[in-house]
Amino acid sequence: MAQEKFRNIGLIARSESEQALYSLRQLIHFLHGRDCTVILDKHIIGNLPEMGLQAASASQMGESCDLVIVVGGDGSLLGEIGRASCRERV
């Protein structure tokens, strides 16, 4: 059975956290190196203009992304769960 790969990856983080933005930059470079399409949360796209990525809302990511990664702590993750309307729940 062929293994499916994640191709469209959504990234969400708190825009006021420099640590989170640093981690996002590193993650974006990593994902681009693996031929993934990266989509940023519309609330943080303005903090990373140099990355040249498309933006989407959490609910749009839930519909179009194979995987959404939330960079941050428990509060960040729990806060985003309600905003995303995912194709499949984990």
PyMOL Python script that loads the backbone (N, CA, C, O; Angstrom):
from pymol import cmd

cmd.read_pdbstr("""\
ATOM      1  N   MET A   1       0.839  -1.175   0.000  1.00  0.00           N
ATOM      2  CA  MET A   1       0.000   0.000   0.000  1.00  0.00           C
ATOM      3  C   MET A   1       0.881   1.233   0.000  1.00  0.00           C
ATOM      4  O   MET A   1       1.773   1.357   0.839  1.00  0.00           O
ATOM      5  N   ALA A   2       0.645   2.140  -0.923  1.00  0.00           N
ATOM      6  CA  ALA A   2       1.455   3.343  -1.041  1.00  0.00           C
ATOM      7  C   ALA A   2       1.151   4.295   0.116  1.00  0.00           C
ATOM      8  O   ALA A   2       0.007   4.447   0.543  1.00  0.00           O
ATOM      9  N   GLN A   3       2.209   4.926   0.602  1.00  0.00           N
ATOM     10  CA  GLN A   3       2.064   5.850   1.701  1.00  0.00           C
ATOM     11  C   GLN A   3       1.819   7.265   1.164  1.00  0.00           C
ATOM     12  O   GLN A   3       2.597   7.763   0.351  1.00  0.00           O
ATOM     13  N   GLU A   4       0.746   7.908   1.614  1.00  0.00           N
ATOM     14  CA  GLU A   4       0.457   9.268   1.184  1.00  0.00           C
ATOM     15  C   GLU A   4       1.332  10.235   1.962  1.00  0.00           C
ATOM     16  O   GLU A   4       1.630  10.019   3.137  1.00  0.00           O
ATOM     17  N   LYS A   5       1.741  11.315   1.282  1.00  0.00           N
ATOM     18  CA  LYS A   5       2.581  12.313   1.926  1.00  0.00           C
ATOM     19  C   LYS A   5       1.785  13.587   2.141  1.00  0.00           C
ATOM     20  O   LYS A   5       0.889  13.920   1.366  1.00  0.00           O
ATOM     21  N   PHE A   6       2.131  14.290   3.210  1.00  0.00           N
ATOM     22  CA  PHE A   6       1.553  15.605   3.442  1.00  0.00           C
ATOM     23  C   PHE A   6       2.178  16.563   2.449  1.00  0.00           C
ATOM     24  O   PHE A   6       3.403  16.668   2.386  1.00  0.00           O
ATOM     25  N   ARG A   7       1.374  17.260   1.677  1.00  0.00           N
ATOM     26  CA  ARG A   7       1.875  18.203   0.669  1.00  0.00           C
ATOM     27  C   ARG A   7       1.519  19.638   0.998  1.00  0.00           C
ATOM     28  O   ARG A   7       2.335  20.537   0.794  1.00  0.00           O
ATOM     29  N   ASN A   8       0.321  19.872   1.500  1.00  0.00           N
ATOM     30  CA  ASN A   8      -0.138  21.221   1.849  1.00  0.00           C
ATOM     31  C   ASN A   8      -0.163  21.338   3.363  1.00  0.00           C
ATOM     32  O   ASN A   8      -0.970  20.699   4.037  1.00  0.00           O
ATOM     33  N   ILE A   9       0.738  22.169   3.888  1.00  0.00           N
ATOM     34  CA  ILE A   9       0.916  22.279   5.328  1.00  0.00           C
ATOM     35  C   ILE A   9       0.529  23.680   5.786  1.00  0.00           C
ATOM     36  O   ILE A   9       1.059  24.668   5.276  1.00  0.00           O
ATOM     37  N   GLY A  10      -0.385  23.773   6.736  1.00  0.00           N
ATOM     38  CA  GLY A  10      -0.767  25.040   7.324  1.00  0.00           C
ATOM     39  C   GLY A  10       0.005  25.269   8.612  1.00  0.00           C
ATOM     40  O   GLY A  10       0.229  24.334   9.381  1.00  0.00           O
ATOM     41  N   LEU A  11       0.414  26.520   8.849  1.00  0.00           N
ATOM     42  CA  LEU A  11       1.162  26.868  10.056  1.00  0.00           C
ATOM     43  C   LEU A  11       0.445  27.984  10.808  1.00  0.00           C
ATOM     44  O   LEU A  11       0.043  28.990  10.223  1.00  0.00           O
ATOM     45  N   ILE A  12       0.296  27.788  12.100  1.00  0.00           N
ATOM     46  CA  ILE A  12      -0.366  28.749  12.980  1.00  0.00           C
ATOM     47  C   ILE A  12       0.545  28.985  14.177  1.00  0.00           C
ATOM     48  O   ILE A  12       1.161  28.052  14.691  1.00  0.00           O
ATOM     49  N   ALA A  13       0.629  30.253  14.625  1.00  0.00           N
ATOM     50  CA  ALA A  13       1.404  30.590  15.821  1.00  0.00           C
ATOM     51  C   ALA A  13       0.923  31.931  16.350  1.00  0.00           C
ATOM     52  O   ALA A  13       0.151  32.628  15.691  1.00  0.00           O
ATOM     53  N   ARG A  14       1.380  32.286  17.532  1.00  0.00           N
ATOM     54  CA  ARG A  14       1.073  33.598  18.091  1.00  0.00           C
ATOM     55  C   ARG A  14       2.047  34.609  17.498  1.00  0.00           C
ATOM     56  O   ARG A  14       3.263  34.432  17.570  1.00  0.00           O
ATOM     57  N   SER A  15       1.507  35.656  16.921  1.00  0.00           N
ATOM     58  CA  SER A  15       2.343  36.625  16.217  1.00  0.00           C
ATOM     59  C   SER A  15       3.203  37.471  17.142  1.00  0.00           C
ATOM     60  O   SER A  15       4.199  38.041  16.696  1.00  0.00           O
ATOM     61  N   GLU A  16       2.847  37.567  18.412  1.00  0.00           N
ATOM     62  CA  GLU A  16       3.629  38.398  19.323  1.00  0.00           C
ATOM     63  C   GLU A  16       4.835  37.673  19.924  1.00  0.00           C
ATOM     64  O   GLU A  16       5.619  38.279  20.654  1.00  0.00           O
ATOM     65  N   SER A  17       4.986  36.417  19.630  1.00  0.00           N
ATOM     66  CA  SER A  17       6.085  35.621  20.186  1.00  0.00           C
ATOM     67  C   SER A  17       7.242  35.518  19.191  1.00  0.00           C
ATOM     68  O   SER A  17       7.117  34.882  18.145  1.00  0.00           O
ATOM     69  N   GLU A  18       8.369  36.151  19.528  1.00  0.00           N
ATOM     70  CA  GLU A  18       9.545  36.074  18.658  1.00  0.00           C
ATOM     71  C   GLU A  18      10.057  34.643  18.556  1.00  0.00           C
ATOM     72  O   GLU A  18      10.549  34.229  17.506  1.00  0.00           O
ATOM     73  N   GLN A  19       9.943  33.888  19.645  1.00  0.00           N
ATOM     74  CA  GLN A  19      10.358  32.478  19.618  1.00  0.00           C
ATOM     75  C   GLN A  19       9.532  31.689  18.620  1.00  0.00           C
ATOM     76  O   GLN A  19      10.065  30.876  17.866  1.00  0.00           O
ATOM     77  N   ALA A  20       8.236  31.930  18.617  1.00  0.00           N
ATOM     78  CA  ALA A  20       7.350  31.217  17.696  1.00  0.00           C
ATOM     79  C   ALA A  20       7.668  31.607  16.256  1.00  0.00           C
ATOM     80  O   ALA A  20       7.696  30.745  15.377  1.00  0.00           O
ATOM     81  N   LEU A  21       7.909  32.896  16.001  1.00  0.00           N
ATOM     82  CA  LEU A  21       8.229  33.341  14.643  1.00  0.00           C
ATOM     83  C   LEU A  21       9.549  32.750  14.167  1.00  0.00           C
ATOM     84  O   LEU A  21       9.677  32.370  13.003  1.00  0.00           O
ATOM     85  N   TYR A  22      10.531  32.670  15.060  1.00  0.00           N
ATOM     86  CA  TYR A  22      11.811  32.037  14.719  1.00  0.00           C
ATOM     87  C   TYR A  22      11.582  30.566  14.354  1.00  0.00           C
ATOM     88  O   TYR A  22      12.113  30.072  13.360  1.00  0.00           O
ATOM     89  N   SER A  23      10.786  29.880  15.173  1.00  0.00           N
ATOM     90  CA  SER A  23      10.500  28.461  14.907  1.00  0.00           C
ATOM     91  C   SER A  23       9.769  28.294  13.584  1.00  0.00           C
ATOM     92  O   SER A  23      10.038  27.350  12.841  1.00  0.00           O
ATOM     93  N   LEU A  24       8.849  29.202  13.285  1.00  0.00           N
ATOM     94  CA  LEU A  24       8.127  29.138  12.014  1.00  0.00           C
ATOM     95  C   LEU A  24       9.076  29.282  10.829  1.00  0.00           C
ATOM     96  O   LEU A  24       8.968  28.538   9.854  1.00  0.00           O
ATOM     97  N   ARG A  25      10.004  30.232  10.906  1.00  0.00           N
ATOM     98  CA  ARG A  25      10.978  30.407   9.804  1.00  0.00           C
ATOM     99  C   ARG A  25      11.762  29.118   9.564  1.00  0.00           C
ATOM    100  O   ARG A  25      11.951  28.699   8.422  1.00  0.00           O
ATOM    101  N   GLN A  26      12.208  28.504  10.640  1.00  0.00           N
ATOM    102  CA  GLN A  26      12.966  27.260  10.522  1.00  0.00           C
ATOM    103  C   GLN A  26      12.105  26.149   9.932  1.00  0.00           C
ATOM    104  O   GLN A  26      12.558  25.389   9.075  1.00  0.00           O
ATOM    105  N   LEU A  27      10.883  26.063  10.389  1.00  0.00           N
ATOM    106  CA  LEU A  27       9.953  25.039   9.907  1.00  0.00           C
ATOM    107  C   LEU A  27       9.607  25.247   8.437  1.00  0.00           C
ATOM    108  O   LEU A  27       9.503  24.282   7.680  1.00  0.00           O
ATOM    109  N   ILE A  28       9.431  26.493   8.035  1.00  0.00           N
ATOM    110  CA  ILE A  28       9.130  26.803   6.633  1.00  0.00           C
ATOM    111  C   ILE A  28      10.273  26.357   5.732  1.00  0.00           C
ATOM    112  O   ILE A  28      10.042  25.741   4.692  1.00  0.00           O
ATOM    113  N   HIS A  29      11.509  26.666   6.129  1.00  0.00           N
ATOM    114  CA  HIS A  29      12.663  26.235   5.331  1.00  0.00           C
ATOM    115  C   HIS A  29      12.731  24.709   5.247  1.00  0.00           C
ATOM    116  O   HIS A  29      13.017  24.154   4.187  1.00  0.00           O
ATOM    117  N   PHE A  30      12.470  24.042   6.360  1.00  0.00           N
ATOM    118  CA  PHE A  30      12.477  22.580   6.395  1.00  0.00           C
ATOM    119  C   PHE A  30      11.427  22.007   5.441  1.00  0.00           C
ATOM    120  O   PHE A  30      11.720  21.101   4.661  1.00  0.00           O
ATOM    121  N   LEU A  31      10.203  22.540   5.505  1.00  0.00           N
ATOM    122  CA  LEU A  31       9.113  22.032   4.672  1.00  0.00           C
ATOM    123  C   LEU A  31       9.340  22.329   3.191  1.00  0.00           C
ATOM    124  O   LEU A  31       9.047  21.492   2.337  1.00  0.00           O
ATOM    125  N   HIS A  32       9.857  23.511   2.889  1.00  0.00           N
ATOM    126  CA  HIS A  32      10.162  23.825   1.485  1.00  0.00           C
ATOM    127  C   HIS A  32      11.217  22.879   0.938  1.00  0.00           C
ATOM    128  O   HIS A  32      11.176  22.525  -0.240  1.00  0.00           O
ATOM    129  N   GLY A  33      12.154  22.466   1.769  1.00  0.00           N
ATOM    130  CA  GLY A  33      13.176  21.509   1.356  1.00  0.00           C
ATOM    131  C   GLY A  33      12.615  20.142   1.034  1.00  0.00           C
ATOM    132  O   GLY A  33      13.287  19.318   0.414  1.00  0.00           O
ATOM    133  N   ARG A  34      11.390  19.899   1.452  1.00  0.00           N
ATOM    134  CA  ARG A  34      10.718  18.626   1.190  1.00  0.00           C
ATOM    135  C   ARG A  34       9.556  18.801   0.224  1.00  0.00           C
ATOM    136  O   ARG A  34       8.629  17.992   0.195  1.00  0.00           O
ATOM    137  N   ASP A  35       9.617  19.869  -0.564  1.00  0.00           N
ATOM    138  CA  ASP A  35       8.627  20.158  -1.615  1.00  0.00           C
ATOM    139  C   ASP A  35       7.197  20.265  -1.103  1.00  0.00           C
ATOM    140  O   ASP A  35       6.258  19.859  -1.788  1.00  0.00           O
ATOM    141  N   CYS A  36       7.033  20.803   0.086  1.00  0.00           N
ATOM    142  CA  CYS A  36       5.696  21.025   0.629  1.00  0.00           C
ATOM    143  C   CYS A  36       5.246  22.450   0.327  1.00  0.00           C
ATOM    144  O   CYS A  36       6.062  23.369   0.260  1.00  0.00           O
ATOM    145  N   THR A  37       3.957  22.620   0.147  1.00  0.00           N
ATOM    146  CA  THR A  37       3.355  23.940   0.034  1.00  0.00           C
ATOM    147  C   THR A  37       2.979  24.385   1.433  1.00  0.00           C
ATOM    148  O   THR A  37       2.275  23.674   2.150  1.00  0.00           O
ATOM    149  N   VAL A  38       3.451  25.565   1.821  1.00  0.00           N
ATOM    150  CA  VAL A  38       3.206  26.076   3.175  1.00  0.00           C
ATOM    151  C   VAL A  38       2.228  27.243   3.100  1.00  0.00           C
ATOM    152  O   VAL A  38       2.382  28.150   2.282  1.00  0.00           O
ATOM    153  N   ILE A  39       1.224  27.202   3.965  1.00  0.00           N
ATOM    154  CA  ILE A  39       0.210  28.250   4.048  1.00  0.00           C
ATOM    155  C   ILE A  39       0.217  28.772   5.488  1.00  0.00           C
ATOM    156  O   ILE A  39       0.114  27.997   6.439  1.00  0.00           O
ATOM    157  N   LEU A  40       0.339  30.101   5.636  1.00  0.00           N
ATOM    158  CA  LEU A  40       0.377  30.704   6.962  1.00  0.00           C
ATOM    159  C   LEU A  40      -0.990  31.204   7.395  1.00  0.00           C
ATOM    160  O   LEU A  40      -1.814  31.603   6.572  1.00  0.00           O
ATOM    161  N   ASP A  41      -1.213  31.177   8.689  1.00  0.00           N
ATOM    162  CA  ASP A  41      -2.413  31.749   9.265  1.00  0.00           C
ATOM    163  C   ASP A  41      -2.464  33.229   8.922  1.00  0.00           C
ATOM    164  O   ASP A  41      -1.443  33.913   8.997  1.00  0.00           O
ATOM    165  N   LYS A  42      -3.615  33.731   8.554  1.00  0.00           N
ATOM    166  CA  LYS A  42      -3.755  35.118   8.111  1.00  0.00           C
ATOM    167  C   LYS A  42      -3.389  36.115   9.216  1.00  0.00           C
ATOM    168  O   LYS A  42      -3.107  37.277   8.922  1.00  0.00           O
ATOM    169  N   HIS A  43      -3.389  35.680  10.475  1.00  0.00           N
ATOM    170  CA  HIS A  43      -3.051  36.564  11.579  1.00  0.00           C
ATOM    171  C   HIS A  43      -1.541  36.755  11.744  1.00  0.00           C
ATOM    172  O   HIS A  43      -1.116  37.683  12.432  1.00  0.00           O
ATOM    173  N   ILE A  44      -0.731  35.905  11.132  1.00  0.00           N
ATOM    174  CA  ILE A  44       0.725  36.044  11.286  1.00  0.00           C
ATOM    175  C   ILE A  44       1.446  36.347   9.981  1.00  0.00           C
ATOM    176  O   ILE A  44       2.655  36.580   9.994  1.00  0.00           O
ATOM    177  N   ILE A  45       0.748  36.351   8.868  1.00  0.00           N
ATOM    178  CA  ILE A  45       1.405  36.564   7.575  1.00  0.00           C
ATOM    179  C   ILE A  45       2.152  37.896   7.547  1.00  0.00           C
ATOM    180  O   ILE A  45       3.210  37.995   6.925  1.00  0.00           O
ATOM    181  N   GLY A  46       1.621  38.917   8.209  1.00  0.00           N
ATOM    182  CA  GLY A  46       2.267  40.225   8.238  1.00  0.00           C
ATOM    183  C   GLY A  46       3.579  40.244   8.997  1.00  0.00           C
ATOM    184  O   GLY A  46       4.394  41.146   8.802  1.00  0.00           O
ATOM    185  N   ASN A  47       3.796  39.256   9.866  1.00  0.00           N
ATOM    186  CA  ASN A  47       5.044  39.166  10.624  1.00  0.00           C
ATOM    187  C   ASN A  47       6.142  38.426   9.865  1.00  0.00           C
ATOM    188  O   ASN A  47       7.298  38.430  10.288  1.00  0.00           O
ATOM    189  N   LEU A  48       5.792  37.796   8.760  1.00  0.00           N
ATOM    190  CA  LEU A  48       6.771  37.027   7.982  1.00  0.00           C
ATOM    191  C   LEU A  48       6.660  37.359   6.490  1.00  0.00           C
ATOM    192  O   LEU A  48       6.555  36.451   5.666  1.00  0.00           O
ATOM    193  N   PRO A  49       6.683  38.647   6.133  1.00  0.00           N
ATOM    194  CA  PRO A  49       6.496  39.004   4.719  1.00  0.00           C
ATOM    195  C   PRO A  49       7.618  38.499   3.823  1.00  0.00           C
ATOM    196  O   PRO A  49       7.413  38.269   2.631  1.00  0.00           O
ATOM    197  N   GLU A  50       8.797  38.328   4.397  1.00  0.00           N
ATOM    198  CA  GLU A  50       9.947  37.872   3.609  1.00  0.00           C
ATOM    199  C   GLU A  50       9.801  36.437   3.118  1.00  0.00           C
ATOM    200  O   GLU A  50      10.542  36.007   2.233  1.00  0.00           O
ATOM    201  N   MET A  51       8.863  35.700   3.677  1.00  0.00           N
ATOM    202  CA  MET A  51       8.691  34.300   3.295  1.00  0.00           C
ATOM    203  C   MET A  51       7.880  34.157   2.010  1.00  0.00           C
ATOM    204  O   MET A  51       7.950  33.115   1.358  1.00  0.00           O
ATOM    205  N   GLY A  52       7.113  35.179   1.631  1.00  0.00           N
ATOM    206  CA  GLY A  52       6.357  35.146   0.372  1.00  0.00           C
ATOM    207  C   GLY A  52       5.324  34.034   0.286  1.00  0.00           C
ATOM    208  O   GLY A  52       5.157  33.425  -0.771  1.00  0.00           O
ATOM    209  N   LEU A  53       4.639  33.764   1.370  1.00  0.00           N
ATOM    210  CA  LEU A  53       3.664  32.668   1.410  1.00  0.00           C
ATOM    211  C   LEU A  53       2.240  33.183   1.287  1.00  0.00           C
ATOM    212  O   LEU A  53       1.978  34.368   1.493  1.00  0.00           O
ATOM    213  N   GLN A  54       1.331  32.291   0.953  1.00  0.00           N
ATOM    214  CA  GLN A  54      -0.076  32.649   0.920  1.00  0.00           C
ATOM    215  C   GLN A  54      -0.651  32.510   2.322  1.00  0.00           C
ATOM    216  O   GLN A  54      -0.151  31.741   3.143  1.00  0.00           O
ATOM    217  N   ALA A  55      -1.711  33.268   2.579  1.00  0.00           N
ATOM    218  CA  ALA A  55      -2.355  33.255   3.893  1.00  0.00           C
ATOM    219  C   ALA A  55      -3.750  32.659   3.790  1.00  0.00           C
ATOM    220  O   ALA A  55      -4.378  32.678   2.731  1.00  0.00           O
ATOM    221  N   ALA A  56      -4.215  32.134   4.904  1.00  0.00           N
ATOM    222  CA  ALA A  56      -5.568  31.581   4.974  1.00  0.00           C
ATOM    223  C   ALA A  56      -6.044  31.637   6.412  1.00  0.00           C
ATOM    224  O   ALA A  56      -5.243  31.729   7.342  1.00  0.00           O
ATOM    225  N   SER A  57      -7.334  31.582   6.582  1.00  0.00           N
ATOM    226  CA  SER A  57      -7.896  31.485   7.930  1.00  0.00           C
ATOM    227  C   SER A  57      -7.731  30.041   8.413  1.00  0.00           C
ATOM    228  O   SER A  57      -7.445  29.135   7.631  1.00  0.00           O
ATOM    229  N   ALA A  58      -7.915  29.855   9.700  1.00  0.00           N
ATOM    230  CA  ALA A  58      -7.817  28.498  10.249  1.00  0.00           C
ATOM    231  C   ALA A  58      -8.851  27.572   9.623  1.00  0.00           C
ATOM    232  O   ALA A  58      -8.552  26.411   9.344  1.00  0.00           O
ATOM    233  N   SER A  59     -10.059  28.069   9.399  1.00  0.00           N
ATOM    234  CA  SER A  59     -11.088  27.207   8.805  1.00  0.00           C
ATOM    235  C   SER A  59     -10.749  26.873   7.352  1.00  0.00           C
ATOM    236  O   SER A  59     -11.011  25.758   6.899  1.00  0.00           O
ATOM    237  N   GLN A  60     -10.166  27.830   6.614  1.00  0.00           N
ATOM    238  CA  GLN A  60      -9.731  27.545   5.238  1.00  0.00           C
ATOM    239  C   GLN A  60      -8.619  26.500   5.237  1.00  0.00           C
ATOM    240  O   GLN A  60      -8.590  25.618   4.379  1.00  0.00           O
ATOM    241  N   MET A  61      -7.702  26.601   6.204  1.00  0.00           N
ATOM    242  CA  MET A  61      -6.632  25.595   6.306  1.00  0.00           C
ATOM    243  C   MET A  61      -7.208  24.221   6.571  1.00  0.00           C
ATOM    244  O   MET A  61      -6.743  23.224   6.020  1.00  0.00           O
ATOM    245  N   GLY A  62      -8.223  24.174   7.419  1.00  0.00           N
ATOM    246  CA  GLY A  62      -8.850  22.892   7.727  1.00  0.00           C
ATOM    247  C   GLY A  62      -9.428  22.217   6.502  1.00  0.00           C
ATOM    248  O   GLY A  62      -9.482  20.989   6.429  1.00  0.00           O
ATOM    249  N   GLU A  63      -9.858  23.009   5.549  1.00  0.00           N
ATOM    250  CA  GLU A  63     -10.423  22.474   4.309  1.00  0.00           C
ATOM    251  C   GLU A  63      -9.375  22.125   3.260  1.00  0.00           C
ATOM    252  O   GLU A  63      -9.544  21.159   2.515  1.00  0.00           O
ATOM    253  N   SER A  64      -8.289  22.902   3.194  1.00  0.00           N
ATOM    254  CA  SER A  64      -7.352  22.734   2.080  1.00  0.00           C
ATOM    255  C   SER A  64      -6.016  22.092   2.444  1.00  0.00           C
ATOM    256  O   SER A  64      -5.286  21.659   1.553  1.00  0.00           O
ATOM    257  N   CYS A  65      -5.684  22.022   3.708  1.00  0.00           N
ATOM    258  CA  CYS A  65      -4.376  21.490   4.103  1.00  0.00           C
ATOM    259  C   CYS A  65      -4.457  20.016   4.495  1.00  0.00           C
ATOM    260  O   CYS A  65      -5.463  19.551   5.031  1.00  0.00           O
ATOM    261  N   ASP A  66      -3.382  19.304   4.217  1.00  0.00           N
ATOM    262  CA  ASP A  66      -3.276  17.904   4.635  1.00  0.00           C
ATOM    263  C   ASP A  66      -2.912  17.810   6.111  1.00  0.00           C
ATOM    264  O   ASP A  66      -3.227  16.831   6.787  1.00  0.00           O
ATOM    265  N   LEU A  67      -2.236  18.859   6.595  1.00  0.00           N
ATOM    266  CA  LEU A  67      -1.739  18.893   7.970  1.00  0.00           C
ATOM    267  C   LEU A  67      -1.667  20.347   8.397  1.00  0.00           C
ATOM    268  O   LEU A  67      -1.227  21.196   7.622  1.00  0.00           O
ATOM    269  N   VAL A  68      -2.094  20.651   9.623  1.00  0.00           N
ATOM    270  CA  VAL A  68      -1.938  21.986  10.194  1.00  0.00           C
ATOM    271  C   VAL A  68      -1.110  21.844  11.460  1.00  0.00           C
ATOM    272  O   VAL A  68      -1.428  21.038  12.335  1.00  0.00           O
ATOM    273  N   ILE A  69      -0.039  22.637  11.552  1.00  0.00           N
ATOM    274  CA  ILE A  69       0.854  22.610  12.705  1.00  0.00           C
ATOM    275  C   ILE A  69       0.659  23.899  13.487  1.00  0.00           C
ATOM    276  O   ILE A  69       0.718  24.990  12.919  1.00  0.00           O
ATOM    277  N   VAL A  70       0.426  23.777  14.785  1.00  0.00           N
ATOM    278  CA  VAL A  70       0.318  24.929  15.669  1.00  0.00           C
ATOM    279  C   VAL A  70       1.611  25.014  16.464  1.00  0.00           C
ATOM    280  O   VAL A  70       1.954  24.099  17.212  1.00  0.00           O
ATOM    281  N   VAL A  71       2.331  26.133  16.294  1.00  0.00           N
ATOM    282  CA  VAL A  71       3.586  26.350  17.013  1.00  0.00           C
ATOM    283  C   VAL A  71       3.260  27.159  18.258  1.00  0.00           C
ATOM    284  O   VAL A  71       2.787  28.291  18.159  1.00  0.00           O
ATOM    285  N   GLY A  72       3.507  26.590  19.414  1.00  0.00           N
ATOM    286  CA  GLY A  72       3.223  27.267  20.675  1.00  0.00           C
ATOM    287  C   GLY A  72       2.930  26.243  21.750  1.00  0.00           C
ATOM    288  O   GLY A  72       3.236  25.059  21.613  1.00  0.00           O
ATOM    289  N   GLY A  73       2.332  26.726  22.815  1.00  0.00           N
ATOM    290  CA  GLY A  73       2.013  25.855  23.938  1.00  0.00           C
ATOM    291  C   GLY A  73       0.604  25.307  23.857  1.00  0.00           C
ATOM    292  O   GLY A  73      -0.066  25.400  22.829  1.00  0.00           O
ATOM    293  N   ASP A  74       0.176  24.737  24.964  1.00  0.00           N
ATOM    294  CA  ASP A  74      -1.158  24.132  25.033  1.00  0.00           C
ATOM    295  C   ASP A  74      -2.255  25.138  24.715  1.00  0.00           C
ATOM    296  O   ASP A  74      -3.224  24.811  24.030  1.00  0.00           O
ATOM    297  N   GLY A  75      -2.104  26.351  25.209  1.00  0.00           N
ATOM    298  CA  GLY A  75      -3.123  27.371  24.982  1.00  0.00           C
ATOM    299  C   GLY A  75      -3.288  27.698  23.510  1.00  0.00           C
ATOM    300  O   GLY A  75      -4.404  27.889  23.027  1.00  0.00           O
ATOM    301  N   SER A  76      -2.162  27.760  22.793  1.00  0.00           N
ATOM    302  CA  SER A  76      -2.222  28.027  21.347  1.00  0.00           C
ATOM    303  C   SER A  76      -2.954  26.903  20.634  1.00  0.00           C
ATOM    304  O   SER A  76      -3.817  27.151  19.791  1.00  0.00           O
ATOM    305  N   LEU A  77      -2.613  25.685  20.968  1.00  0.00           N
ATOM    306  CA  LEU A  77      -3.233  24.529  20.328  1.00  0.00           C
ATOM    307  C   LEU A  77      -4.727  24.460  20.628  1.00  0.00           C
ATOM    308  O   LEU A  77      -5.540  24.290  19.720  1.00  0.00           O
ATOM    309  N   LEU A  78      -5.080  24.591  21.888  1.00  0.00           N
ATOM    310  CA  LEU A  78      -6.492  24.499  22.262  1.00  0.00           C
ATOM    311  C   LEU A  78      -7.310  25.641  21.668  1.00  0.00           C
ATOM    312  O   LEU A  78      -8.475  25.456  21.315  1.00  0.00           O
ATOM    313  N   GLY A  79      -6.703  26.816  21.558  1.00  0.00           N
ATOM    314  CA  GLY A  79      -7.405  27.952  20.981  1.00  0.00           C
ATOM    315  C   GLY A  79      -7.703  27.781  19.511  1.00  0.00           C
ATOM    316  O   GLY A  79      -8.692  28.318  19.014  1.00  0.00           O
ATOM    317  N   GLU A  80      -6.869  27.046  18.809  1.00  0.00           N
ATOM    318  CA  GLU A  80      -7.040  26.866  17.363  1.00  0.00           C
ATOM    319  C   GLU A  80      -7.961  25.716  17.001  1.00  0.00           C
ATOM    320  O   GLU A  80      -8.520  25.697  15.904  1.00  0.00           O
ATOM    321  N   ILE A  81      -8.125  24.779  17.879  1.00  0.00           N
ATOM    322  CA  ILE A  81      -8.960  23.608  17.575  1.00  0.00           C
ATOM    323  C   ILE A  81     -10.368  24.023  17.183  1.00  0.00           C
ATOM    324  O   ILE A  81     -10.935  23.466  16.243  1.00  0.00           O
ATOM    325  N   GLY A  82     -10.933  24.978  17.877  1.00  0.00           N
ATOM    326  CA  GLY A  82     -12.286  25.419  17.589  1.00  0.00           C
ATOM    327  C   GLY A  82     -12.415  26.198  16.301  1.00  0.00           C
ATOM    328  O   GLY A  82     -13.498  26.244  15.717  1.00  0.00           O
ATOM    329  N   ARG A  83     -11.314  26.827  15.834  1.00  0.00           N
ATOM    330  CA  ARG A  83     -11.388  27.639  14.612  1.00  0.00           C
ATOM    331  C   ARG A  83     -11.252  26.810  13.351  1.00  0.00           C
ATOM    332  O   ARG A  83     -11.739  27.220  12.297  1.00  0.00           O
ATOM    333  N   ALA A  84     -10.617  25.676  13.424  1.00  0.00           N
ATOM    334  CA  ALA A  84     -10.369  24.874  12.221  1.00  0.00           C
ATOM    335  C   ALA A  84     -11.519  23.893  11.991  1.00  0.00           C
ATOM    336  O   ALA A  84     -11.980  23.225  12.917  1.00  0.00           O
ATOM    337  N   SER A  85     -11.959  23.826  10.771  1.00  0.00           N
ATOM    338  CA  SER A  85     -12.956  22.808  10.400  1.00  0.00           C
ATOM    339  C   SER A  85     -12.243  21.798   9.531  1.00  0.00           C
ATOM    340  O   SER A  85     -12.117  21.974   8.319  1.00  0.00           O
ATOM    341  N   CYS A  86     -11.788  20.755  10.155  1.00  0.00           N
ATOM    342  CA  CYS A  86     -10.944  19.774   9.490  1.00  0.00           C
ATOM    343  C   CYS A  86     -11.750  18.737   8.726  1.00  0.00           C
ATOM    344  O   CYS A  86     -12.891  18.424   9.066  1.00  0.00           O
ATOM    345  N   ARG A  87     -11.116  18.214   7.678  1.00  0.00           N
ATOM    346  CA  ARG A  87     -11.726  17.121   6.904  1.00  0.00           C
ATOM    347  C   ARG A  87     -11.762  15.865   7.739  1.00  0.00           C
ATOM    348  O   ARG A  87     -12.721  15.096   7.677  1.00  0.00           O
ATOM    349  N   GLU A  88     -10.708  15.651   8.528  1.00  0.00           N
ATOM    350  CA  GLU A  88     -10.635  14.467   9.388  1.00  0.00           C
ATOM    351  C   GLU A  88     -10.182  14.890  10.756  1.00  0.00           C
ATOM    352  O   GLU A  88      -9.242  15.676  10.880  1.00  0.00           O
ATOM    353  N   ARG A  89     -10.817  14.396  11.772  1.00  0.00           N
ATOM    354  CA  ARG A  89     -10.447  14.692  13.154  1.00  0.00           C
ATOM    355  C   ARG A  89      -9.471  13.636  13.648  1.00  0.00           C
ATOM    356  O   ARG A  89      -9.561  12.463  13.287  1.00  0.00           O
ATOM    357  N   VAL A  90      -8.541  14.078  14.480  1.00  0.00           N
ATOM    358  CA  VAL A  90      -7.570  13.168  15.067  1.00  0.00           C
ATOM    359  C   VAL A  90      -7.835  13.060  16.549  1.00  0.00           C
ATOM    360  O   VAL A  90      -7.128  12.338  17.251  1.00  0.00           O
TER     361      VAL A  90
END
""", "prot")
cmd.dss("prot")
cmd.show_as("cartoon", "prot")
cmd.util.cbc("prot")
cmd.orient("prot")
